[in-house]
Amino acid sequence: MPHDFNQQVIEEFRANKGRVGGPFEGGRLLLLTTTGARTGRPHTTPVAYLPDGGERVLVIASAAGSPKHPAWFHNLVAHPEVTVESGAFTYPARAVVLEGEERDRAFARAVAADPGWAAYQERTDRVIPVVALYEITQGPPNINASSMGEAIKVVHDAFRRELAIIRDEMAKGGSTLGAQLRVNCLTFCQGLHHHHTGEDTALFPFLADRHPAHAPVLDRLRKEHEHIADLVERLRRAVGEEGTTDGPEAARVEVARLTAELEAHLTYEEEQLIPLLDAAG
């Protein structure tokens, strides 16, 4: 993509915590910062990604089917440690270029999610690389927010976008629905689990110490997390093969109901926690 267009997307992505319009609206996009193979300088590029469970995400060096690999791919081969911006989080990651059967299976999953990847491969004689990005854990997550209250909202909005994508893909239907939704849900569920674990073990004790009168609210939120875990498991089943045995329409209704319950939890938590966090700050 032209440099000016890239820069516009980068600025919009950062300003809106991962939301962009134009050709990327509604899609999955991250900002990938690599170290120049020849210059040693940082380079940031908007890149589409494919969720792959809770441990990694996949990026595909398609360059829209051009004859050459994109510059960011050469950079990460030379310098595998990269920085990933997801909108809600910024984190260091280790880039691993997939080889052989592992690459082929990952690319097949990408094609099942979006046939456009197959069209790119048909345009070029090169084998389009698939790269796995593994987060390098370095303590608490770096949330792109200036306060604890804003951090809750930023993370929740990322979950809301994930839920919206799941509902949209259910509505579209089609032969690629099952594989795409399963991957979507795994990523969403993993992120929600880590978010709630952090609240239960660190945030809630901090607030209980500062605001003992709100202990009943915090206790209720802890109990809600158990209910949310159950809802998430039902959502997994609803978007999987076992969830479609009663037909696609029944699956869509169940997903709509479950995602509405999950969003209600996010809203309730914001209403209760953000005023406390703002006061504590």
Helices and strands as residue ranges (DSSP letters): H 3-15, G 22-24, E 29-35, E 42-52, E 56-60, G 63-65, H 71-78, E 81-85, E 89-97, H 100-113, H 116-123, E 130-135, E 142-143, H 148-172, H 177-198, I 199-203, H 204-210, G 212-214, H 215-239, G 241-244, H 248-280
